[in-house]
Amino acid sequence: MSGALWTATEAAAATGGQLRGDWQASGVSIDSRDLRPGDLFVALTDARDGHDFVAAAFQAGAAAAVVSRVPPGVDEDAPLLIVDDVYEALLDLGRAARARTDAQVIAVTGSVGKTTTKEMLRSALARQGRVHAAYMSLNNHWGVPLTLARMPRATDFALVEIGMNHAGEIAPLSRLARPHVAVITNVAQAHMAAFDGIRDIARAKAEIFQGMTPGSTAIVNRDIETFGLLDGIARAAGCSVVTFGRDMGADFRVIELSHNRNVTSMRAQMHGTPLMVRINAPGPHLALNALAVLAAVEAVGADVALAALDLRGWSPPEGRGARHMIALDPTADELCLELIDDAYNANPASMAAAFDVLAASTPCDGIGRIARGRRIAMLTDMLELGENAADMHRALAALPAVENIDRFHLAGPLMRAFFEALPFDKRGEWHESAEGLAARVHHLLDAGDVVMVKGSKGSCASLVVRAIMKLDRTA
């Protein structure tokens, strides 16, 4: 059997397309800018027509291209797979890749923590088999089939992240992935503009059970208010249900939890059996993600104790709680500040978790011009929260962790509501946009500070992160 990910014959059989040339592909790409030599380029049409980039893909070393017409600037003998619909062909490739593997498939969804949980699973299972998972947050209508289409035949564990903005989006992706195990990390106020309430969000997340294989396992957070709804839907779909959380009835249960700026330690129980877990990152929410991971490890028949040990090697990815020391003076090592980069996305639940992490951090006194290290939050708007968005921002001021955060610098029209609800001594600066806040970071931070940046992707919190990173005199 060929060692290629896709041969021309296999891809044509999967899609029903017309072949031009004989070829083998070692990967699959939908973006000519990050294509690797040997990839099969899939010319999707989204904001731009992928056919316009086929010539660039071949120049970058593409093995072949999936197209619905012969694109301009391409040689007559170029290796192509011509199909009726390129997106449907990507679905077909994902479906065929899923069918030809014996991998245990774990699907992850939830309002918060999908990518974190997927990455924890990657670390937890790495020594127990061949793991396949996307390195980015590929969880939408093209990201899921792309993840599957890239899956090698010899995969042991496939990790598939599934997201949504509206009802009806998860079900077809679940049917494509056909998971053996489905994890719902939580259900919280996110994408509220598309839903009438939290129970509607829960029903949309529960669509993940519609594609489950026979004898499958649903792993559900027992602490959340919609647990009963999710439990009922999962059982009606024929799943066995395993729970995690702090609740007394949870199968994987937190008994005792402690964390500092570097470590989260947890004493837990697995079906009543003691279990110790340590993660080299701060945050009680990470402990719950870890329990969900260990429940999934058990469900696929892997070694839970080994997985718990290997979780020590996991660290948060960029934009999701990664920590950086920013050196403000190349001649004085002690003149630095700590950046917590949580800028990838935000909703009220993840914002509360981030506040807890910042409140537990340890600034350093006596090294900066202010002489007292501070805990500082730099926040941009949480988006897609619907008509009550301003109220949800305002409610952040009532979170207990606010008391232990020294200053809030904010950007965006929705964050104005939070700014006005804060005690006067907590208010820093407010700006119309992330660009305005980013331009001020060098005036607002000092050596010894710990600064956390968070906001929705669309409100450009990453601009603030970039501005802080530029303060590093050793970069």
C-alpha positions in Angstrom: 0.0 0.0 0.0 1.2 3.5 -0.8 2.6 5.6 2.0 1.0 8.7 0.6 -1.9 10.4 2.4 -3.9 10.5 -0.9 -3.2 8.9 -4.2 -4.9 10.3 -7.3 -7.0 7.1 -7.6 -8.1 7.2 -4.0 -9.1 10.9 -4.1 -11.0 10.4 -7.3 -12.8 7.4 -5.8 -13.7 9.4 -2.7 -15.0 12.4 -4.7 -16.3 11.0 -8.0 -14.0 13.6 -9.7 -12.2 13.5 -13.0 -8.5 13.0 -12.9 -5.8 14.8 -14.8 -2.5 13.2 -14.3 -1.3 10.7 -11.8 0.0 12.0 -8.4 0.4 11.3 -4.7 -0.2 13.9 -2.0 1.4 13.9 1.5 -1.0 16.5 2.9 -4.0 18.7 2.3 -4.1 22.5 2.2 -6.8 25.1 1.6 -4.4 28.1 1.7 -1.6 28.6 -0.8 0.3 30.8 1.7 0.9 27.9 4.1 1.0 25.0 1.7 3.8 22.5 2.0 5.4 20.8 -1.0 3.5 17.6 -1.7 0.1 18.9 -0.5 -3.2 18.5 -2.3 -4.5 22.0 -2.7 -8.3 22.3 -2.3 -9.5 25.5 -4.1 -12.4 26.5 -1.8 -14.4 29.6 -2.5 -15.1 31.7 0.5 -14.3 35.4 0.8 -12.1 34.8 -2.3 -12.1 32.2 -5.0 -9.5 29.5 -4.4 -9.2 28.9 -8.1 -7.3 32.3 -8.3 -4.6 30.8 -6.2 -4.1 27.4 -7.9 -1.1 28.6 -9.9 0.5 30.0 -6.7 -0.1 26.6 -5.1 1.7 24.8 -7.8 4.6 27.3 -7.6 4.7 26.4 -3.8 5.0 22.7 -4.6 1.4 21.4 -4.6 1.2 17.8 -5.8 -2.3 18.5 -7.3 -5.3 20.7 -7.0 -9.0 20.0 -6.4 -11.0 22.3 -8.7 -14.4 22.7 -10.3 -12.9 24.2 -13.5 -9.5 24.5 -15.0 -8.1 27.7 -13.4 -6.2 30.4 -15.3 -2.4 30.4 -15.5 -2.2 26.6 -15.0 -0.4 24.3 -17.5 -2.6 22.0 -19.6 -0.9 19.0 -18.1 -1.2 20.2 -14.5 -2.3 17.5 -12.1 -5.9 18.2 -11.2 -9.0 16.6 -9.7 -12.0 18.2 -11.3 -15.2 18.0 -9.3 -18.7 19.5 -9.5 -18.3 21.3 -6.1 -15.0 21.8 -4.3 -16.5 22.1 -0.8 -18.5 18.9 -1.3 -15.3 17.2 -2.5 -13.6 18.3 0.8 -16.4 16.7 2.7 -16.0 13.6 0.6 -12.3 13.4 1.4 -13.0 13.9 5.1 -15.7 11.2 5.0 -13.4 8.7 3.2 -10.5 9.4 5.5 -12.8 8.7 8.5 -14.0 5.5 6.9 -10.6 4.0 6.2 -9.2 4.4 9.7 -9.6 2.3 12.8 -8.9 5.4 15.0 -10.8 6.1 18.2 -12.4 9.5 17.4 -12.9 12.0 20.2 -15.0 15.1 19.4 -14.9 18.2 21.6 -17.4 21.0 21.8 -18.4 23.6 24.4 -18.8 27.3 24.9 -15.3 27.6 26.5 -12.2 25.5 26.4 -12.6 23.5 23.2 -9.1 24.1 21.9 -7.5 23.8 25.4 -9.2 20.4 25.9 -8.2 19.2 22.5 -4.6 20.2 23.1 -4.6 18.6 26.6 -5.9 15.4 24.9 -3.0 15.6 22.5 -0.5 15.7 25.4 -2.4 13.1 27.4 -2.5 10.5 24.6 0.9 11.2 22.9 2.7 8.2 24.5 -0.2 5.8 24.0 -0.6 5.8 20.3 -0.5 7.9 17.1 -2.6 11.0 17.6 -4.0 13.2 14.9 -5.4 16.6 15.6 -5.4 20.1 14.0 -2.7 22.4 15.3 -5.1 25.4 14.9 -8.7 25.9 16.0 -10.2 24.2 12.9 -13.7 23.7 14.2 -16.1 25.0 11.6 -17.8 23.8 8.4 -14.5 23.5 6.5 -12.1 23.1 9.4 -13.7 19.7 10.5 -13.6 18.0 7.1 -10.1 19.4 6.6 -8.9 17.9 9.9 -10.4 14.6 8.8 -9.0 14.7 5.3 -5.5 15.2 6.7 -5.9 12.1 9.0 -3.4 9.3 8.2 -4.8 5.8 7.9 -2.7 4.6 10.8 -4.1 7.0 13.4 -4.9 5.5 16.8 -6.6 8.6 18.3 -8.3 11.4 16.3 -9.2 14.6 18.1 -11.8 16.7 16.4 -12.9 20.1 17.7 -16.4 21.2 16.7 -17.7 24.7 17.1 -20.8 26.6 16.2 -22.4 30.1 15.9 -25.9 29.0 15.2 -28.2 26.0 15.7 -27.9 23.2 13.2 -24.1 23.6 12.6 -22.8 20.9 14.8 -25.0 18.0 13.7 -23.7 17.6 10.2 -20.1 17.9 11.4 -20.7 15.2 14.1 -22.2 12.9 11.4 -19.1 13.5 9.3 -16.7 12.7 12.2 -18.8 9.9 13.7 -17.2 10.2 17.2 -16.7 7.3 19.6 -16.5 9.9 22.4 -18.0 13.4 22.6 -16.9 15.9 25.2 -19.1 19.0 26.1 -16.8 21.1 28.2 -19.5 23.5 29.3 -22.5 25.6 28.1 -22.2 29.3 28.8 -23.4 32.7 27.4 -21.7 32.8 24.0 -23.2 33.6 20.6 -26.3 34.8 22.4 -27.2 36.9 19.4 -28.3 33.7 17.6 -30.1 32.1 20.6 -33.1 32.8 22.9 -31.4 31.5 26.0 -28.9 29.1 27.6 -31.1 26.0 27.1 -31.1 26.7 23.3 -27.3 26.9 23.4 -27.2 23.6 25.2 -29.5 22.0 22.6 -27.2 23.2 19.9 -24.1 21.8 21.6 -26.0 18.5 22.1 -26.2 18.1 18.4 -22.8 16.5 18.7 -24.6 13.3 19.9 -26.4 13.0 16.6 -23.3 11.5 14.8 -22.1 9.2 17.5 -21.2 5.6 16.7 -23.0 2.7 18.5 -21.9 2.2 22.0 -20.4 5.6 22.3 -19.7 7.7 25.4 -20.8 11.3 26.2 -18.7 13.2 28.6 -20.6 16.1 30.2 -19.9 18.8 32.8 -22.1 17.9 35.8 -21.7 21.4 37.3 -23.5 23.4 34.7 -27.2 24.3 34.9 -28.1 22.5 31.7 -26.6 19.2 32.7 -29.9 17.5 33.0 -30.9 18.6 29.5 -27.6 17.4 28.0 -27.8 14.1 30.0 -31.3 13.4 28.7 -30.4 14.1 25.1 -27.2 12.0 25.2 -29.0 9.0 26.7 -31.8 9.3 24.1 -29.1 9.2 21.4 -27.9 5.8 22.9 -24.8 7.2 24.6 -23.5 6.2 28.0 -22.8 9.3 30.0 -19.7 10.0 32.1 -19.6 13.2 34.1 -16.9 15.5 35.5 -16.9 18.5 37.8 -17.1 19.5 41.5 -20.6 18.1 42.0 -20.8 15.2 44.5 -22.3 13.0 41.8 -19.6 13.5 39.2 -17.7 10.4 38.0 -14.5 12.4 37.7 -14.7 14.8 40.6 -12.6 17.6 42.0 -11.9 17.0 45.7 -9.3 19.7 46.4 -7.8 22.3 44.2 -4.9 24.8 44.5 -3.1 27.0 42.1 -0.5 29.7 41.8 1.1 31.6 39.0 2.7 28.5 37.5 0.9 25.4 38.6 -2.6 24.0 39.2 -2.7 21.0 41.5 -5.8 18.9 42.0 -6.7 16.0 44.2 -9.6 14.2 42.4 -11.5 11.0 42.3 -12.2 8.7 39.3 -15.3 6.7 40.1 -14.3 7.0 43.7 -10.6 6.1 43.2 -8.1 8.8 44.2 -6.3 10.6 41.4 -3.7 13.3 41.5 -3.3 15.7 38.7 -0.9 18.6 38.2 -0.8 21.1 35.3 2.0 23.5 34.7 -0.4 26.4 34.1 -2.6 28.4 36.5 -6.4 28.3 36.6 -9.2 26.3 38.2 -11.0 26.0 34.8 -8.0 24.1 33.5 -8.5 21.5 36.2 -12.0 20.8 35.0 -10.7 20.6 31.4 -8.2 18.1 32.6 -10.9 15.9 34.2 -12.8 15.9 31.0 -9.6 14.8 29.2 -9.0 12.0 31.6 -12.7 10.8 31.3 -12.1 10.7 27.5 -8.9 8.8 27.9 -10.7 6.2 30.0 -13.5 6.0 27.4 -11.1 5.1 24.6 -9.4 2.5 26.7 -6.2 4.3 27.3 -4.2 4.5 30.5 -5.6 7.2 32.7 -2.7 7.2 35.2 -0.1 7.7 32.4 -2.3 10.4 30.8 -2.5 12.2 34.2 1.3 12.2 34.4 1.7 13.4 30.8 -0.6 16.4 31.4 2.3 17.9 33.3 3.9 18.5 30.0 1.0 20.5 28.6 1.1 24.3 28.4 -1.5 26.8 27.0 -1.1 27.7 23.4 -0.7 31.3 22.2 -3.7 33.5 22.8 -5.2 31.0 25.3 -3.4 31.8 28.5 0.2 31.5 27.3 2.6 33.4 29.6 5.6 35.6 28.5 8.2 37.4 30.4 8.8 40.8 28.8 12.2 42.3 29.4 12.0 46.0 29.6 15.8 46.6 29.9 18.3 44.3 28.2 21.0 45.2 30.8 18.9 44.5 33.9 17.2 41.1 34.0 15.0 42.0 36.9 13.3 44.8 35.0 10.5 42.8 33.4 6.8 42.3 33.4 4.6 39.2 32.9 2.1 39.0 30.0 -0.8 36.5 30.1 -1.9 36.2 26.5 -5.6 35.2 26.5 -6.5 37.3 23.5 -8.0 34.6 21.2 -11.6 34.9 22.3 -13.9 35.8 25.1 -17.4 35.4 26.6 -18.6 36.0 30.2 -17.6 32.5 31.4 -14.1 32.6 30.0 -13.6 36.2 31.2 -14.5 35.2 34.8 -12.0 32.3 34.6 -9.3 34.7 33.3 -10.0 37.2 36.1 -9.4 34.3 38.6 -6.1 33.5 37.0 -4.9 37.2 37.1 -6.1 37.6 40.6 -4.0 34.6 41.7 -0.9 35.9 40.0 2.1 37.4 41.9 3.4 40.8 40.8 6.9 41.8 41.9 7.4 44.8 44.1 10.3 47.2 44.3 11.7 47.0 40.8 9.8 49.5 38.6 9.2 53.2 38.7 6.0 52.7 40.6 7.8 50.4 43.1 4.7 48.2 43.5 3.9 45.4 41.0 0.2 45.5 39.9 -2.3 43.1 38.5 -3.6 44.7 35.3 -6.3 43.6 32.9 -6.5 45.0 29.4 -9.8 44.0 27.8 -11.6 44.4 24.5 -15.3 43.8 23.8 -16.9 40.4 24.1 -18.9 39.9 20.8 -22.0 38.0 19.6 -23.8 38.3 23.0 -27.1 39.6 21.6 -29.3 42.4 22.9 -28.1 42.0 26.5 -24.5 42.4 25.6 -24.0 45.7 27.6 -25.6 44.1 30.7 -23.2 41.1 30.4 -20.2 43.5 30.2 -21.5 45.5 33.2 -22.0 42.3 35.2 -18.2 41.6 35.1 -17.8 44.3 37.7 -19.5 42.1 40.3 -17.1 39.2 39.9 -15.2 38.5 43.2 -11.8 38.4 41.5 -12.2 42.1 40.6 -11.3 43.0 44.1 -7.8 41.6 43.7 -7.1 43.2 40.3 -5.5 46.6 40.6 -6.4 48.3 37.3 -8.6 47.7 34.2 -7.7 49.3 30.9 -10.5 48.8 28.4 -11.4 49.2 24.7 -14.6 49.1 22.8 -18.1 50.4 23.1 -19.4 47.4 25.1 -16.5 47.6 27.5 -17.7 51.2 28.3 -20.5 49.6 30.3 -18.0 47.6 32.4 -15.8 50.6 32.8 -18.7 52.7 34.3 -19.6 49.8 36.6 -16.1 49.5 38.1 -15.1 51.2 41.4 -13.3 54.4 40.6 -10.0 53.1 42.0 -10.1 50.2 39.5 -10.7 52.3 36.4 -7.7 52.8 34.2 -8.2 54.1 30.7 -11.0 53.4 28.2 -10.6 53.7 24.4 -12.9 53.4 21.5 -10.9 50.6 19.9 -8.1 48.1 20.6 -5.8 50.3 18.4 -6.2 53.2 20.8 -5.4 51.0 23.8 -2.4 49.3 22.1 -0.9 52.7 21.4 -0.9 53.4 25.2 0.6 50.2 26.6 4.1 51.7 27.1 2.6 54.4 29.3 0.3 52.0 31.3 2.7 49.2 32.3 5.8 49.0 34.5 8.4 46.4 35.6 6.9 44.0 38.2 3.4 44.1 36.7 1.4 41.1 35.6 -0.9 42.1 32.7 -3.6 39.9 31.2 -5.0 40.7 27.8 -8.4 39.2 26.7 -11.2 39.9 24.3 -13.1 38.5 21.4 -11.1 37.8 18.2 -13.2 40.3 16.3 -12.5 43.1 18.8 -8.7 42.7 18.1 -7.3 42.1 21.5 -4.3 40.6 19.8 -3.3 44.1 18.8 -2.7 44.9 22.4 -0.7 41.7 22.9 1.5 42.6 20.0 2.1 46.1 21.4 3.2 44.6 24.7 5.4 42.0 23.0 7.2 44.9 21.3 8.2 46.3 24.7 10.6 43.3 25.0 14.1 44.6 24.6 15.6 41.2 24.1 13.3 40.2 21.2 
